[in-house]
Amino acid sequence: MTVSGDRGKESGGRTATQRLAAIVESSADAIIAKTLDGTITEWNPAAERMYGYSAEEAVGRPVTMLFPPDREEESVEILERIRRGERIQSLETIRLHKDGHALEVSLTISPIRDENGTILGASTIARDVSHRREADRALRRLAAIVESSGEALVTLELDGTVASWNRGAERTLGYSAEEMVGRSIATIISPEVAGRLVERLQTIAAGGEIDDYETTRLHPDGRRIDLLVTLSPIRDEDGTVVAAVAAARDITALKQTQESYRRLFEHHPLPMWIFDTETLAFLDVNEAAVEQYDWTREEMLSMTILDIRPEADREAARAAVTKTSVARDAGVWQHVRRDGSVMEVAVVSAPIDFQGSSARTVLAQDVTDQRRLEERLRQSQKLEALGQLAGGVAHDFNNVLMVVRACSALLLKKIEQEALRRDIVQIDDAAKRGAELTKQLLAFSKQQVLRPALTDVNDVVRETLELLDKVIGEDVEIVLNLEPRLPAVLVDRGQLGQVVVNLAVNARDAMPHGGSLSISTSVSTADEATAARRTLVHPGPYVLLQMTDTGIGMSEETSARAFDPFFTTKETGTGLGLPSVHGIVAQSGGHVSMYSEEGLGTTARIALPVADGAAVAQPPAPSVQSLSGDETILLVEDDEVVRLLVGEALRGYGYTVLEASKGAEALELSRAHEGTIDLLLTDVVMPGMSGSELADQLSAERPGLALIFTSGYPANTVVQMGAAYLQKPYDPAELAAAVRSALSAKRD
């Protein structure tokens, strides 16, 4: 910048100066003049706009007011260079706005000279480059993002030539940027999809976008890569499409996983399906579902989940789907097959997104047989619990009846007045009927004492026929169909006969106007599968006894309770006939089932396991001439009243009686007694030591000791084969006969 001296030149200089001033005033760049000591002398409007200070505020102040504190030394360096006559171009630095925020600026600084060339100061042209620098940084960040992206990002010319190729593309597709930039993308595309690429680039050139399409590419190692690609246009400043950018993600592993899940879904042994939670329509079903429900895949895909539900359950099913928002839901429902048959199904479902639809995936397992087994088990457990209760009642009741019968017998010996004797006999008869009732309770509870022997079921049926003819009557025809050669079963022969009688009486009552009762026997084998489907059934051969009547039958509800104790449909029944049948058969290791339909009759089916042991001959009953005797008897009974009455009765028949209330006491009494003990009469179930354990110890200490077991509640006890047993309650005469018989057998 120079200043002219003569007038002519002065006039021209003023004009030039005016033009220069106009340029400075109208410049878009901030123009500042300052002296060599840094004092501002000129400040144009653009400087006001850039820095926020007016000319009045800025002129006369040091230029360092625009410098950040850490850059004030920069002013000294700049002015020093100006003094040396240097021109500083495109210096990018930081300056401060009036409000304190930093500005990124580009400065051009030149010396101001007079006409003699003397440097008077400096002029600065400043341009705010903050936005440009921010754009540059944004571009660099974008470039870094593109380069570090896990996805393959590729820029394509509209003819398919690769313009850029990031590191993600290198990792995914296996080619370097040097190999691909400038080449056609078609060189790594399989031939079958090359034609579609041309169509897609034409779509991009027309301004369209293509989102998430699946395609394949060839890797340098020869394998094909599954890709999910989005193709978008790149436009210039005028909006013209000049290129395309492809974002590709490797979904090879995902496709393999999807295929694995598809195979798992298709080949899962249990039925699976996916349904739409809005329409309830099947979206997909597997082969197991097709097989279980008996519709074709195409048919099921045209149905809703309501179509496999019983009609009465459909609204509840719809409501359950509507309410279910939990991640996982489980329950047991009834489902219907194509043929209309109903099954119990355990269902587990979970929400999924299926091809853009809100859906749930379902795993269904037919648990019909399992539920039936569970119901049978519950029934068995219920009967077991009731049996324990009934057995306990029978035990206590037997001891009461024992006292009644013993006292009745003693009174009959002492009283001769006929009227009183008749009353005592009625008391004893009532006690006998009570004893029969306790026998049924013990049979039901599987706690009666059995005397098992190898038995031909056919023989028991034939022996019972004469009694059945009298019990059933002439209007019921008995039809026999017995297997000629049955294997033996190990049962209490008398109890099995009672089973046949009880079932026959039930059949008679179901045929008030007559009919027929068919009795058949056969042999069957329960295999592993059959045993697994039924509770308390073991694999192996069984003898089957089946009794079928043509009576009125039972409803399903009545049939389900047939073996419940005290349940009866008869006006005068006790409700213990069928429960005792169940108890006797179960205690013998067998099982009993019943099938009935109203109007069609009832079939009772008993299965007894074939015996694998040898027959045990029962000793013949010894001849008894007199009930009296002079032998010594060790009586062991924990009930004090019963013990006193039994002891008194035995002494009445001439016996010497040693009494003990429990096993340990009996052992002490036996060891203290120096004389002979001829017979042990002991209760089976006692606290501490059982009657059987006591008998074993005393028999070892006193060889030849005769034994009689007695009980009203021998829980889980089977008397040793051949041993004498006296069922409570009994009267003194029955007691004396049993004692005499046991002593006579000992002598024989």
KOLGUKOL-239255 format. One line per 8 residues: number of its first residue (from 1); for each residue x, z, y of C-alpha. Coordinates in steps of 0.25 Angstrom, whole numbers. Layout:
BEGIN
NUM = X Z Y; ... $
REM end
This chain:
BEGIN
1 = 0 0 0; 6 -4 14; 3 -3 29; 5 -15 39; 11 -13 53; 7 -25 63; -6 -27 69; -9 -40 62 $
9 = -5 -34 50; -13 -21 54; -26 -29 55; -24 -35 42; -19 -22 36; -32 -15 41; -40 -26 34; -31 -24 21 $
17 = -32 -9 22; -47 -10 24; -48 -19 11; -39 -9 4; -48 3 8; -60 -5 4; -54 -7 -10; -50 7 -11 $
25 = -64 12 -7; -71 3 -17; -61 5 -29; -67 10 -42; -54 17 -44; -50 30 -37; -39 27 -26; -31 38 -21 $
33 = -20 38 -10; -11 50 -9; 2 53 -2; 15 56 -9; 13 71 -9; 0 68 -16; -10 70 -5; -23 61 -6 $
41 = -25 51 6; -35 41 0; -47 44 -9; -57 32 -12; -71 34 -17; -67 31 -31; -58 43 -31; -70 51 -26 $
49 = -78 46 -38; -67 48 -48; -62 62 -43; -74 68 -36; -67 71 -23; -71 64 -10; -61 58 -1; -62 70 9 $
57 = -59 79 -3; -47 72 -8; -40 66 3; -29 75 8; -28 83 -5; -17 82 -15; -20 72 -26; -16 83 -36 $
65 = -30 88 -35; -34 77 -45; -23 82 -55; -26 91 -66; -16 103 -65; -8 99 -77; -6 85 -70; -2 89 -56 $
73 = 13 86 -59; 8 71 -62; 5 70 -46; 20 73 -43; 25 63 -53; 15 52 -48; 19 54 -33; 34 54 -37 $
81 = 32 40 -44; 25 35 -32; 36 40 -23; 45 31 -31; 36 19 -29; 30 19 -43; 16 14 -46; 9 21 -57 $
89 = -1 13 -65; -12 18 -75; -8 32 -76; -19 39 -84; -20 54 -81; -30 65 -78; -36 68 -64; -46 79 -60 $
97 = -60 76 -55; -65 85 -44; -74 93 -54; -62 95 -62; -64 86 -74; -53 77 -78; -52 62 -76; -44 52 -84 $
105 = -38 43 -74; -29 30 -73; -20 30 -61; -13 19 -53; -4 25 -42; 4 17 -32; 13 21 -20; 7 19 -6 $
113 = 18 12 3; 19 9 18; 23 -4 24; 38 1 22; 35 4 8; 36 18 9; 28 26 -1; 17 34 6 $
121 = 9 39 -5; 1 34 -18; -12 27 -21; -19 30 -34; -29 22 -41; -37 31 -51; -46 26 -62; -55 36 -71 $
129 = -52 32 -85; -59 44 -91; -70 36 -98; -60 25 -102; -51 36 -109; -63 42 -115; -67 29 -121; -53 27 -126 $
137 = -54 41 -132; -67 38 -138; -62 25 -144; -50 32 -150; -59 42 -156; -68 32 -161; -56 24 -167; -51 37 -173 $
145 = -65 40 -179; -66 26 -185; -52 27 -191; -54 40 -197; -69 38 -202; -71 39 -216; -80 27 -216; -74 13 -216 $
153 = -77 7 -202; -74 -8 -201; -76 -17 -189; -80 -31 -193; -80 -44 -185; -93 -51 -186; -87 -61 -196; -82 -49 -205 $
161 = -68 -48 -200; -63 -34 -200; -59 -29 -186; -56 -14 -189; -54 -6 -201; -53 9 -201; -46 19 -210; -60 22 -217 $
169 = -61 8 -220; -47 8 -226; -50 20 -235; -64 15 -239; -61 0 -242; -46 1 -245; -41 -9 -235; -32 -6 -223 $
177 = -36 -10 -209; -24 -20 -209; -29 -27 -221; -44 -28 -216; -44 -30 -201; -45 -45 -198; -50 -48 -212; -64 -51 -216 $
185 = -72 -39 -223; -77 -49 -233; -63 -48 -240; -67 -34 -246; -81 -37 -248; -87 -40 -262; -92 -54 -263; -107 -50 -265 $
193 = -108 -42 -252; -99 -52 -243; -112 -60 -240; -119 -48 -235; -108 -44 -226; -110 -57 -218; -125 -54 -217; -122 -40 -212 $
201 = -112 -45 -201; -122 -55 -196; -132 -43 -195; -122 -36 -187; -119 -48 -178; -134 -49 -175; -133 -34 -170; -138 -27 -182 $
209 = -133 -15 -190; -132 -13 -205; -133 2 -209; -128 8 -223; -128 -4 -232; -120 -3 -245; -110 -13 -249; -97 -14 -257 $
217 = -82 -17 -253; -70 -21 -261; -59 -10 -261; -44 -16 -263; -44 -9 -277; -55 -18 -281; -66 -7 -282; -79 -9 -274 $
225 = -83 1 -263; -97 5 -260; -99 6 -245; -110 10 -236; -109 2 -223; -115 2 -209; -112 -11 -201; -114 -10 -186 $
233 = -112 -20 -174; -101 -19 -164; -105 -24 -150; -96 -28 -138; -100 -24 -123; -110 -35 -123; -117 -30 -135; -113 -42 -144 $
241 = -110 -39 -158; -95 -42 -160; -92 -34 -173; -97 -25 -184; -93 -11 -188; -94 -7 -203; -95 8 -207; -93 9 -222 $
249 = -93 21 -231; -88 21 -245; -100 25 -254; -94 22 -267; -93 36 -272; -107 39 -267; -113 27 -274; -106 32 -287 $
257 = -112 46 -285; -125 40 -282; -124 32 -295; -120 45 -303; -132 52 -297; -141 40 -300; -136 40 -315; -138 55 -315 $
265 = -152 53 -310; -155 42 -319; -149 48 -332; -153 63 -329; -160 68 -342; -170 75 -334; -181 67 -325; -177 65 -311 $
273 = -183 58 -299; -183 57 -284; -196 57 -276; -199 55 -261; -204 68 -255; -213 61 -246; -221 51 -255; -217 59 -268 $
281 = -214 45 -274; -203 44 -285; -191 38 -279; -182 38 -292; -184 43 -306; -174 44 -317; -175 40 -332; -178 54 -337 $
289 = -190 55 -328; -195 41 -332; -194 46 -347; -200 60 -345; -212 55 -337; -214 42 -344; -216 33 -332; -207 21 -329 $
297 = -197 22 -318; -205 12 -310; -218 20 -312; -212 33 -307; -206 26 -295; -220 22 -291; -225 36 -293; -224 50 -285 $
305 = -220 63 -291; -235 67 -291; -238 57 -302; -230 65 -312; -237 78 -308; -251 83 -314; -262 79 -304; -265 94 -302 $
313 = -251 96 -297; -249 85 -288; -253 91 -275; -244 103 -278; -233 94 -281; -234 87 -268; -235 100 -260; -222 105 -268 $
321 = -214 93 -263; -219 94 -249; -215 109 -248; -202 107 -255; -191 106 -245; -180 114 -253; -168 107 -258; -171 110 -272 $
329 = -184 113 -279; -188 117 -293; -200 119 -301; -208 116 -313; -220 106 -312; -229 99 -321; -226 84 -323; -234 73 -329 $
337 = -229 62 -338; -235 48 -339; -244 52 -351; -250 64 -343; -242 74 -351; -238 86 -342; -224 93 -342; -218 104 -335 $
345 = -206 100 -327; -195 108 -320; -192 100 -307; -180 102 -298; -180 93 -285; -171 92 -273; -172 84 -260; -164 71 -258 $
353 = -163 59 -249; -167 47 -257; -165 33 -250; -169 39 -237; -181 46 -242; -183 61 -244; -184 64 -258; -182 74 -269 $
361 = -175 72 -283; -181 79 -295; -176 84 -308; -187 87 -318; -186 93 -332; -197 94 -342; -198 109 -345; -212 108 -353 $
369 = -206 113 -366; -197 123 -359; -209 129 -352; -217 130 -365; -205 137 -371; -204 146 -359; -219 149 -361; -217 152 -376 $
377 = -206 161 -373; -214 169 -362; -225 170 -372; -216 175 -383; -210 185 -373; -224 189 -369; -228 191 -384; -215 199 -386 $
385 = -217 208 -375; -232 210 -379; -226 212 -393; -217 223 -389; -229 230 -382; -238 228 -394; -227 233 -404; -225 246 -395 $
393 = -240 249 -395; -241 246 -410; -230 256 -413; -236 267 -404; -250 264 -409; -245 265 -424; -239 279 -422; -253 283 -416 $
401 = -260 276 -428; -250 283 -438; -254 297 -433; -269 293 -433; -268 288 -447; -260 299 -452; -269 309 -446; -281 302 -452 $
409 = -275 303 -466; -272 317 -465; -286 321 -460; -292 313 -472; -284 322 -481; -289 335 -475; -304 331 -471; -314 330 -482 $
417 = -327 329 -473; -332 314 -475; -336 312 -460; -323 316 -454; -315 308 -465; -323 295 -461; -319 298 -446; -305 299 -450 $
425 = -305 287 -459; -311 279 -447; -299 284 -438; -289 280 -449; -296 266 -450; -295 265 -435; -280 268 -436; -278 257 -447 $
433 = -285 247 -437; -275 252 -426; -264 250 -436; -268 235 -439; -268 233 -424; -254 238 -423; -250 229 -434; -255 217 -426 $
441 = -247 222 -414; -234 224 -422; -236 210 -428; -238 204 -414; -226 212 -408; -217 207 -420; -214 222 -423; -221 224 -436 $
449 = -212 227 -448; -211 215 -457; -208 214 -472; -203 199 -472; -202 192 -486; -200 177 -490; -214 172 -489; -221 159 -493 $
457 = -231 156 -481; -240 148 -491; -242 161 -500; -246 169 -488; -256 159 -483; -262 158 -497; -262 173 -499; -269 175 -486 $
465 = -280 164 -489; -289 174 -497; -289 183 -485; -291 172 -475; -304 167 -483; -310 181 -481; -306 182 -466; -309 168 -462 $
473 = -322 165 -469; -328 153 -476; -331 144 -464; -316 142 -462; -309 133 -471; -294 136 -474; -285 124 -476; -272 126 -482 $
481 = -260 116 -481; -248 123 -486; -234 118 -488; -231 119 -503; -217 124 -503; -214 133 -490; -201 140 -488; -202 155 -487 $
489 = -203 163 -474; -198 177 -472; -211 184 -467; -219 197 -469; -229 191 -479; -241 200 -475; -239 197 -460; -239 182 -462 $
497 = -252 184 -470; -257 191 -457; -253 180 -449; -261 170 -457; -273 179 -457; -273 181 -442; -272 166 -439; -283 164 -449 $
505 = -292 174 -442; -289 168 -429; -293 154 -435; -306 159 -440; -310 165 -427; -307 152 -420; -317 145 -430; -330 153 -429 $
513 = -338 141 -435; -328 138 -446; -317 128 -448; -304 127 -455; -291 134 -455; -279 126 -460; -266 133 -464; -254 125 -467 $
521 = -239 128 -470; -227 119 -468; -212 119 -465; -206 115 -452; -192 116 -446; -190 119 -431; -178 111 -426; -169 115 -414 $
529 = -178 108 -404; -191 114 -409; -185 128 -409; -180 125 -395; -194 122 -390; -200 135 -395; -196 149 -393; -192 158 -404 $
537 = -192 146 -414; -179 144 -422; -175 131 -429; -177 131 -444; -188 129 -454; -201 136 -453; -214 138 -462; -226 134 -454 $
545 = -239 140 -456; -250 133 -448; -265 138 -447; -275 128 -440; -290 131 -437; -301 122 -432; -306 133 -423; -310 133 -408 $
553 = -295 133 -403; -289 140 -391; -287 136 -377; -273 135 -372; -274 148 -364; -279 155 -376; -269 149 -386; -257 153 -376 $
561 = -262 168 -378; -265 167 -393; -253 176 -396; -255 186 -385; -258 200 -391; -272 205 -388; -277 191 -383; -289 187 -391 $
569 = -301 178 -389; -309 186 -399; -319 196 -396; -314 206 -406; -299 201 -408; -287 210 -405; -278 199 -400; -267 202 -410 $
577 = -269 192 -421; -261 181 -416; -251 190 -409; -248 196 -423; -247 182 -429; -236 179 -418; -229 192 -420; -228 191 -435 $
585 = -224 177 -435; -213 180 -424; -208 192 -431; -206 183 -444; -197 174 -436; -208 163 -434; -217 158 -423; -232 155 -421 $
593 = -239 145 -412; -253 141 -410; -260 128 -405; -274 128 -401; -284 119 -394; -298 123 -391; -308 116 -401; -297 111 -410 $
601 = -292 124 -417; -279 132 -417; -266 130 -425; -257 142 -428; -243 138 -432; -233 148 -438; -219 145 -441; -210 155 -450 $
609 = -196 152 -452; -192 149 -466; -184 160 -473; -170 159 -478; -169 172 -485; -173 177 -499; -186 183 -503; -186 198 -504 $
617 = -195 204 -515; -204 215 -510; -203 227 -519; -216 230 -526; -224 241 -522; -221 253 -531; -232 260 -538; -237 273 -531 $
625 = -244 283 -540; -245 294 -529; -242 295 -514; -236 309 -515; -222 313 -517; -211 323 -516; -200 315 -510; -193 317 -497 $
633 = -196 308 -485; -188 307 -472; -198 303 -461; -193 297 -448; -203 294 -437; -201 295 -422; -216 298 -419; -218 313 -421 $
641 = -233 313 -424; -231 301 -434; -219 309 -441; -227 322 -442; -239 315 -448; -231 306 -458; -223 318 -462; -236 326 -465 $
649 = -242 315 -473; -229 314 -482; -229 328 -484; -243 328 -488; -239 318 -499; -229 328 -504; -216 322 -498; -205 330 -491 $
657 = -203 324 -477; -191 325 -468; -195 320 -453; -186 314 -443; -190 308 -429; -178 298 -428; -167 291 -436; -156 300 -432 $
665 = -164 313 -436; -168 307 -449; -153 304 -453; -150 319 -449; -162 324 -457; -158 316 -469; -143 320 -469; -148 335 -468 $
673 = -158 334 -479; -151 337 -492; -162 332 -502; -167 318 -505; -174 310 -495; -182 300 -503; -188 291 -492; -186 288 -477 $
681 = -199 285 -470; -195 280 -456; -201 273 -444; -194 260 -441; -193 261 -426; -187 274 -420; -179 278 -408; -164 278 -411 $
689 = -163 273 -426; -173 264 -432; -179 267 -446; -171 255 -452; -158 261 -447; -162 275 -452; -166 269 -466; -152 262 -467 $
697 = -144 275 -464; -153 284 -473; -153 274 -484; -137 274 -484; -137 289 -484; -148 291 -494; -148 279 -504; -161 276 -511 $
705 = -169 282 -499; -183 275 -499; -188 269 -485; -201 267 -478; -201 261 -464; -213 264 -455; -216 259 -441; -227 254 -431 $
713 = -216 247 -423; -204 242 -430; -199 233 -419; -191 221 -423; -190 228 -437; -192 221 -451; -192 232 -462; -181 230 -473 $
721 = -187 221 -484; -191 230 -495; -192 243 -487; -205 250 -486; -213 250 -473; -225 258 -468; -232 252 -456; -238 262 -446 $
729 = -248 267 -445; -250 272 -460; -258 283 -466; -253 294 -475; -257 287 -488; -250 274 -484; -238 282 -480; -238 290 -494 $
737 = -240 277 -501; -228 270 -494; -219 282 -496; -223 283 -511; -220 268 -513; -206 269 -506; -202 281 -515; -207 275 -528 $
745 = -200 262 -524; -187 270 -523; -189 276 -536; -192 262 -543 $
REM end
